[in-house]
């Protein structure tokens, strides 16, 4: 029935589309509660069911729409000068990541995504926070790394979050810096994806189906906040990310798919 509305790409079955929606709900719930983990759960699993290029574009569209209403306040509250330095790195990193996404074989892309997500999970588990001095070159480098991860697989969160939360800043400013950075990074990704043909009509139509499910997940996760132990839920998120990496490995295709 849903395929009749033209929202599902022709090469994706209704059952796979429903599975992608389920993954979107779980990853949205994780983000709504803990503020992280959506891409790290969504990308390995969804890219094992559909083309990584389509999945990355789909997540970009959904995230950009979801985050847009938060940007005006972030612009007011953020340290715009410091954020601009980091954004300059993303301006270089995003197109490089996009280039690899558009050129690499889908299976090779999935291996890279799994490797990146595993490394970023280790970063999250380590509790790393940068507490050294603020050097412009370091800010540009972290922005470039995050931009590359975003361009390749929309997984640029952990380096930025680990850096900003370790700075001696009020939480409101740190959060605003993060939101503002990803607003700019997502814009760069939209431009870069569009120029390389990754933003397709299929991705836009599919986002109309998956996006609301993701939004419901975010809302559900936000409702859970304060009702459950944050430590427990973060542990569940880490476990889900680890499971997503394992299940999404191309080596397991013959067994799981």
SERO-4910 file (N, C-alpha, C, O; in steps of 0.05 Angstrom, whole numbers):
BEGIN
 pado doro    nc1    nc2    nc3   cac1   cac2   cac3    cc1    cc2    cc3    oc1    oc2    oc3
  Unk    A     17    -24      0      0      0      0     17     25      0     12     44    -15
  Unk    A     37     25     18     55     49     19     69     54     -7     73     76    -15
  Unk    A     77     32    -20     91     34    -46     73     49    -66     83     63    -83
  Unk    A     46     45    -63     28     58    -81     28     88    -79     22    102    -98
  Unk    A     36     98    -56     38    127    -53     64    138    -66     67    163    -67
  Unk    A     81    121    -75    106    130    -88    127    140    -69    146    153    -78
  Unk    A    125    133    -43    145    142    -24    169    124    -22    191    132    -14
  Unk    A    165     98    -29    186     78    -27    201     76    -54    188     72    -74
  Unk    A    227     78    -54    242     74    -79    236     48    -92    230     28    -78
  Unk    A    237     47   -118    229     23   -133    246     -1   -127    236    -24   -128
  Unk    A    271      3   -119    288    -20   -114    288    -29    -84    304    -45    -76
  Unk    A    269    -18    -69    267    -25    -41    239    -37    -36    219    -25    -43
  Unk    A    238    -61    -24    213    -74    -19    199    -61      5    211    -46     21
  Unk    A    173    -66      7    158    -55     29    168    -65     56    169    -50     76
  Unk    A    177    -90     57    187   -101     83    213    -87     91    217    -82    114
  Unk    A    230    -82     71    255    -67     78    249    -39     86    261    -28    105
  Unk    A    230    -26     73    222      1     81    211      2    109    218     20    124
  Unk    A    196    -18    117    186    -20    144    209    -24    164    208    -13    186
  Unk    A    229    -40    156    252    -45    173    267    -19    177    277    -13    199
  Unk    A    271     -3    156    285     22    158    269     41    176    281     56    192
  Unk    A    243     41    174    226     57    192    230     48    222    232     65    239
  Unk    A    232     22    226    236     12    253    263     21    264    265     29    287
  Unk    A    283     20    247    310     29    255    310     59    261    322     68    280
  Unk    A    295     74    244    293    103    249    280    109    276    288    127    290
  Unk    A    259     93    282    246     98    308    265     92    331    266    108    350
  Unk    A    279     70    330    298     64    352    320     85    354    326     94    376
  Unk    A    331     93    332    353    112    332    342    140    341    356    155    355
  Unk    A    318    146    333    306    172    342    301    172    372    304    192    385
  Unk    A    292    149    382    287    147    411    313    151    427    313    165    447
  Unk    A    335    139    416    361    143    430    369    172    430    379    182    450
  Unk    A    364    186    407    372    214    406    354    231    424    364    249    437
  Unk    A    329    226    424    310    242    440    316    240    469    312    260    484
  Unk    A    325    217    478    331    214    507    358    224    514    362    240    533
  Unk    A    379    214    500    406    219    508    420    241    493    442    250    500
  Unk    A    408    249    470    421    270    454    442    260    435    454    276    421
  Unk    A    446    234    433    467    224    415    458    196    405    438    185    415
  Unk    A    474    185    386    471    157    379    454    152    355    454    129    346
  Unk    A    439    171    345    420    165    323    435    155    298    428    134    287
  Unk    A    455    170    289    469    162    265    485    137    269    488    120    251
  Unk    A    496    134    293    513    111    299    497     85    300    507     63    295
  Unk    A    471     87    305    453     64    304    442     61    276    441     39    265
  Unk    A    433     83    264    418     82    239    436     74    215    428     57    199
  Unk    A    460     86    213    476     81    189    485     52    185    481     42    163
  Unk    A    497     39    205    505     11    200    482     -7    193    485    -24    176
  Unk    A    460     -4    207    437    -22    202    423    -16    176    418    -34    160
  Unk    A    416     10    172    401     17    148    417     13    122    406      5    102
  Unk    A    444     18    124    460     14    100    465    -15     94    475    -22     72
  Unk    A    458    -33    112    459    -62    106    434    -71     92    433    -93     81
  Unk    A    413    -54     91    388    -60     78    384    -45     52    371    -55     33
  Unk    A    395    -21     50    392     -4     27    420      8     20    438      7     36
  Unk    A    422     20     -3    447     32    -12    457     53      8    441     70     15
  Unk    A    482     52     16    493     72     35    488    100     25    484    118     42
  Unk    A    490    105     -1    486    133    -11    458    142     -5    454    165      3
  Unk    A    438    125    -10    410    132     -4    406    136     25    393    155     34
  Unk    A    417    118     42    413    119     70    425    145     82    413    158     99
  Unk    A    450    152     74    463    176     84    447    201     76    443    219     93
  Unk    A    437    202     51    421    225     43    395    226     58    386    248     66
  Unk    A    383    203     63    358    202     78    362    213    106    346    229    115
  Unk    A    383    204    120    388    213    147    394    243    147    385    257    166
  Unk    A    409    252    128    415    281    126    390    298    124    387    317    139
  Unk    A    372    290    106    347    305    103    331    305    128    321    326    137
  Unk    A    328    282    141    312    280    165    324    296    187    310    311    201
  Unk    A    350    294    191    363    309    213    362    339    208    358    354    227
  Unk    A    366    347    184    366    376    178    339    388    184    338    410    196
  Unk    A    318    375    176    291    385    182    286    385    212    274    404    222
  Unk    A    294    364    226    289    362    255    305    383    270    295    393    290
  Unk    A    329    390    261    346    408    276    341    438    269    348    455    285
  Unk    A    329    443    246    325    471    237    312    489    258    321    512    262
  Unk    A    291    480    272    278    498    291    295    505    315    290    525    329
  Unk    A    317    490    320    334    496    343    356    516    337    369    526    355
  Unk    A    359    523    311    382    540    303    379    569    311    400    581    319
  Unk    A    356    582    310    354    610    318    364    615    346    380    634    351
  Unk    A    356    599    366    365    602    393    395    596    396    409    609    411
  Unk    A    404    576    381    432    569    381    449    592    371    471    597    382
  Unk    A    440    606    351    454    629    340    458    650    361    478    664    362
  Unk    A    437    654    377    438    675    398    457    667    421    471    684    431
  Unk    A    456    641    429    470    632    453    499    624    448    515    623    466
  Unk    A    506    617    423    532    605    417    555    625    418    551    649    415
  Unk    A    579    614    422    603    630    417    609    628    387    622    609    378
  Unk    A    598    647    372    598    644    343    626    646    331    632    633    311
  Unk    A    644    661    344    671    663    333    686    636    335    698    627    316
  Unk    A    684    623    359    697    597    363    685    576    345    699    559    335
  Unk    A    659    577    342    645    558    326    653    561    296    656    542    282
  Unk    A    656    586    288    663    591    260    690    579    253    694    570    231
  Unk    A    709    580    272    736    568    267    732    538    262    745    527    243
  Unk    A    716    525    278    712    496    275    696    490    249    702    470    235
  Unk    A    677    507    243    662    504    218    679    505    193    674    492    173
  Unk    A    701    522    195    719    524    172    732    497    165    737    491    142
  Unk    A    737    481    186    747    454    181    727    436    167    734    421    150
  Unk    A    701    438    176    680    423    163    676    430    134    669    413    118
  Unk    A    682    455    127    679    464    100    698    448     81    692    444     58
  Unk    A    720    439     92    739    422     77    732    392     80    733    377     61
  Unk    A    726    384    104    721    356    110    696    344     97    697    321     88
  Unk    A    674    359     96    649    349     86    652    341     56    644    319     49
  Unk    A    663    358     39    665    350     11    683    325      7    678    309    -11
  Unk    A    704    323     23    721    299     20    706    274     27    707    254     13
  Unk    A    692    275     50    675    252     58    654    245     37    649    222     31
  Unk    A    641    266     26    621    262      6    633    249    -19    620    232    -32
  Unk    A    657    258    -27    670    246    -50    674    216    -47    668    201    -65
  Unk    A    683    208    -23    687    179    -19    660    164    -19    659    142    -30
  Unk    A    640    176     -7    613    164     -7    603    160    -36    591    139    -42
  Unk    A    608    179    -53    597    178    -80    613    160    -98    603    151   -119
  Unk    A    638    154    -91    656    139   -109    661    111   -101    665     93   -117
  Unk    A    660    106    -75    667     79    -65    645     58    -71    622     65    -73
  Unk    A    654     34    -74    635     11    -77    618     10    -51    628     14    -29
  Unk    A    592      3    -54    575      3    -31    585    -16     -8    582     -8     15
  Unk    A    595    -39    -15    605    -57      6    629    -45     20    632    -47     44
  Unk    A    648    -33      5    671    -19     17    662      3     35    673      8     57
  Unk    A    641     18     26    630     40     42    619     29     69    623     41     90
  Unk    A    605      6     67    594     -5     92    616    -14    111    613    -10    135
  Unk    A    638    -25    101    660    -32    118    671     -7    132    677     -7    156
  Unk    A    675     14    116    685     39    127    666     50    148    675     59    170
  Unk    A    640     50    142    620     60    162    622     44    188    621     56    209
  Unk    A    623     18    185    624      1    209    649      7    225    648      8    250
  Unk    A    672     10    211    697     17    225    696     43    239    705     46    261
  Unk    A    685     63    225    683     90    237    665     90    261    671    101    282
  Unk    A    642     77    258    623     76    280    635     62    304    631     70    327
  Unk    A    649     40    299    662     26    321    683     44    335    684     45    360
  Unk    A    699     59    320    718     77    331    705     99    347    714    106    369
  Unk    A    683    109    337    669    131    351    655    120    376    653    134    396
  Unk    A    646     95    375    635     83    399    656     80    421    650     86    444
  Unk    A    680     72    413    702     71    432    708     98    444    714    100    468
  Unk    A    706    119    428    710    146    438    689    153    458    695    165    479
  Unk    A    664    147    452    642    152    471    646    137    497    643    148    519
  Unk    A    653    111    495    656     94    519    680    104    536    679    100    560
  Unk    A    700    115    523    723    125    538    717    149    556    732    155    575
  Unk    A    695    162    550    688    186    564    707    209    558    709    228    574
  Unk    A    720    208    535    740    228    528    728    256    527    707    260    515
  Unk    A    742    275    539    735    303    537    762    318    534    780    314    549
  Unk    A    763    336    515    788    351    511    788    374    532    771    391    532
  Unk    A    809    374    548    811    394    569    836    411    567    844    425    586
  Unk    A    850    409    544    874    425    540    867    453    531    844    462    533
  Unk    A    887    467    522    883    494    512    869    494    485    871    475    470
  Unk    A    856    516    480    841    519    455    859    531    434    865    554    434
  Unk    A    867    514    415    884    523    393    867    523    367    853    504    361
  Unk    A    869    545    352    853    546    326    859    523    308    841    512    296
  Unk    A    884    514    306    891    492    288    877    466    297    868    451    281
  Unk    A    876    462    324    862    438    334    832    440    328    820    420    321
  Unk    A    820    463    332    792    467    326    786    461    297    766    448    291
  Unk    A    803    471    279    799    466    251    802    436    245    786    425    229
  Unk    A    821    423    257    825    395    253    802    378    262    793    360    248
  Unk    A    791    384    286    768    369    296    743    375    278    728    356    273
  Unk    A    740    400    270    718    406    252    721    391    225    701    382    214
  Unk    A    746    389    216    750    374    191    744    345    194    732    333    176
  Unk    A    753    333    216    747    305    221    717    299    223    707    280    211
  Unk    A    704    316    238    675    314    241    661    317    214    643    303    207
  Unk    A    671    337    198    659    341    172    663    318    153    645    310    138
  Unk    A    687    306    155    692    282    138    673    259    146    661    246    128
  Unk    A    670    255    172    652    233    181    623    239    173    608    221    166
  Unk    A    616    265    174    589    272    166    585    269    136    564    258    127
  Unk    A    604    277    120    602    274     91    601    245     82    586    238     64
  Unk    A    616    228     96    617    200     89    593    184     99    582    167     85
  Unk    A    585    190    124    564    172    136    546    187    156    532    173    172
  Unk    A    547    214    157    530    228    176    536    221    205    517    220    221
  Unk    A    561    214    211    568    206    238    589    224    251    607    216    264
  Unk    A    585    250    247    605    269    256    602    279    285    617    296    294
  Unk    A    583    267    300    578    278    327    599    274    348    607    294    361
  Unk    A    609    250    353    627    245    376    651    263    378    657    273    400
  Unk    A    666    269    356    690    286    360    682    314    369    695    326    386
  Unk    A    660    325    358    651    352    365    641    353    394    648    371    409
  Unk    A    624    333    400    612    332    427    635    329    448    635    342    469
  Unk    A    653    311    443    675    306    461    692    331    466    703    335    487
  Unk    A    695    347    445    712    371    447    697    393    462    707    404    482
  Unk    A    672    399    454    658    422    466    650    417    494    651    435    511
  Unk    A    643    392    501    635    387    529    659    387    548    655    388    572
  Unk    A    683    385    537    707    386    553    717    414    558    735    418    574
  Unk    A    706    434    544    715    461    547    703    474    572    681    465    581
  Unk    A    717    493    584    706    506    608    684    527    600    688    551    602
  Unk    A    662    516    591    640    533    581    614    526    596    611    503    604
  Unk    A    596    545    600    570    538    610    556    518    591    559    520    567
  Unk    A    542    499    602    529    479    585    511    490    563    510    479    541
  Unk    A    498    513    569    481    525    549    497    533    524    488    530    502
  Unk    A    520    545    529    537    554    506    549    530    492    549    530    467
  Unk    A    558    510    506    569    486    493    548    473    476    554    465    453
  Unk    A    524    470    486    502    458    470    496    475    445    492    464    423
  Unk    A    495    501    449    490    519    426    512    517    405    506    518    381
  Unk    A    537    516    414    559    513    395    556    487    379    560    488    354
  Unk    A    549    465    392    545    440    379    523    442    358    526    433    335
  Unk    A    500    453    366    477    455    348    484    473    324    477    466    301
  Unk    A    498    495    329    505    514    308    524    501    288    522    504    264
  Unk    A    544    486    299    564    473    282    549    453    264    555    453    240
  Unk    A    532    437    275    519    417    258    498    429    239    492    417    218
  Unk    A    487    452    246    470    466    227    487    474    202    478    470    180
  Unk    A    511    485    207    528    492    185    538    467    170    539    466    145
  Unk    A    546    447    185    556    422    173    535    408    156    541    399    134
  Unk    A    510    408    166    488    396    150    483    412    125    477    400    104
  Unk    A    486    438    127    482    455    103    504    449     82    498    445     58
  Unk    A    529    447     91    550    439     73    545    412     61    549    408     37
  Unk    A    535    393     77    529    366     67    507    367     46    508    353     26
  Unk    A    486    383     51    464    385     32    474    396      5    467    385    -16
  Unk    A    491    416      6    503    427    -19    520    407    -32    518    402    -56
  Unk    A    538    394    -16    557    375    -27    542    350    -39    549    341    -60
  Unk    A    522    340    -24    507    317    -33    491    324    -59    489    308    -77
  Unk    A    481    349    -60    465    357    -83    483    359   -108    476    350   -129
  Unk    A    507    370   -105    526    373   -127    536    346   -138    542    344   -161
  Unk    A    537    326   -120    547    300   -128    524    281   -135    528    257   -140
  Unk    A    499    291   -135    476    274   -143    466    255   -121    451    237   -128
  Unk    A    474    259    -96    466    241    -75    438    248    -64    424    231    -54
  Unk    A    430    274    -66    403    282    -58    385    276    -82    383    293   -101
  Unk    A    372    254    -82    355    245   -104    326    248    -97    318    252    -74
  Unk    A    309    246   -118    280    247   -113    272    223    -96    254    226    -79
  Unk    A    285    200    -99    279    177    -82    284    183    -53    268    176    -36
  Unk    A    307    196    -47    314    202    -20    294    222     -7    286    219     16
  Unk    A    286    241    -23    267    261    -13    240    249     -7    228    253     14
  Unk    A    230    232    -26    204    219    -22    205    200      1    187    199     17
  Unk    A    227    184      3    230    165     24    230    179     52    221    168     71
  Unk    A    242    203     52    243    218     78    216    226     87    212    229    112
  Unk    A    197    228     69    169    235     77    156    212     92    137    216    108
  Unk    A    166    188     87    156    164    101    171    159    127    159    155    148
  Unk    A    198    160    125    215    153    148    216    176    168    218    171    192
  Unk    A    216    201    158    219    224    176    200    225    199    208    229    221
  Unk    A    173    223    193    154    224    216    159    202    236    155    207    260
  Unk    A    167    178    227    172    156    246    196    163    264    196    159    288
  Unk    A    217    175    251    240    184    266    232    205    286    241    205    309
  Unk    A    215    224    278    205    245    295    190    234    319    193    244    342
  Unk    A    173    214    315    159    202    337    178    189    356    174    190    380
  Unk    A    200    177    345    220    165    362    234    186    380    238    182    403
  Unk    A    241    209    367    254    230    383    235    240    405    244    244    427
  Unk    A    210    243    398    190    252    418    188    232    441    187    239    464
  Unk    A    187    206    433    184    185    454    208    185    472    206    182    496
  Unk    A    232    188    460    256    188    477    257    212    496    265    210    518
  Unk    A    247    235    486    246    259    503    227    255    526    232    264    548
  Unk    A    205    240    522    186    235    543    197    216    564    190    218    588
  Unk    A    215    199    555    228    180    574    248    194    592    255    184    614
  Unk    A    259    217    583    279    231    598    268    239    625    247    251    627
  Unk    A    282    232    646    273    238    673    257    216    685    253    215    710
  Unk    A    247    197    669    231    175    680    248    150    683    240    132    698
  Unk    A    270    149    669    288    126    671    316    135    678    323    158    673
  Unk    A    332    118    688    359    124    695    375    131    670    376    115    651
  Unk    A    387    155    670    402    163    646    426    144    642    433    138    619
  Unk    A    438    135    664    461    117    662    452     91    648    467     80    631
  Unk    A    429     81    656    419     56    645    413     60    615    420     43    598
  Unk    A    400     82    609    392     86    581    416     91    563    417     81    541
  Unk    A    436    105    573    461    109    558    474     82    553    485     77    531
  Unk    A    474     65    573    485     38    570    470     23    548    482      8    532
  Unk    A    443     26    548    428     13    527    435     24    499    437      9    480
  Unk    A    439     50    498    446     63    472    473     52    463    477     46    439
  Unk    A    493     50    481    519     39    473    516     11    463    528      3    443
  Unk    A    499     -5    477    495    -33    468    482    -34    441    489    -51    424
  Unk    A    463    -16    436    450    -15    410    469     -7    388    468    -19    366
  Unk    A    487     11    393    507     20    374    525     -4    367    531     -9    344
  Unk    A    535    -18    388    552    -41    384    538    -63    368    550    -75    350
  Unk    A    512    -67    375    497    -87    360    494    -79    331    495    -95    313
  Unk    A    489    -53    326    486    -43    299    511    -47    283    510    -54    259
  Unk    A    534    -43    295    560    -48    281    562    -77    274    569    -83    251
  Unk    A    556    -94    292    559   -123    287    540   -133    266    547   -146    247
  Unk    A    514   -126    269    494   -135    250    498   -123    222    492   -136    202
  Unk    A    509    -99    221    513    -85    196    538    -94    181    543    -85    158
  Unk    A    555   -111    192    580   -119    179    574   -135    153    558   -154    154
  Unk    A    586   -127    131    581   -141    106    588   -171    108    577   -188     94
  Unk    A    607   -178    125    616   -206    128    593   -224    137    594   -248    133
  Unk    A    573   -212    150    551   -228    160    527   -229    141    506   -240    148
  Unk    A    530   -217    118    507   -216     99    496   -244     93    471   -247     92
  Unk    A    514   -263     89    505   -290     81    489   -303    104    472   -321     99
  Unk    A    494   -295    128    480   -307    151    454   -292    158    434   -304    163
  Unk    A    456   -265    158    433   -249    167    414   -239    146    392   -232    151
  Unk    A    424   -239    121    407   -227     99    405   -246     75    392   -239     56
***
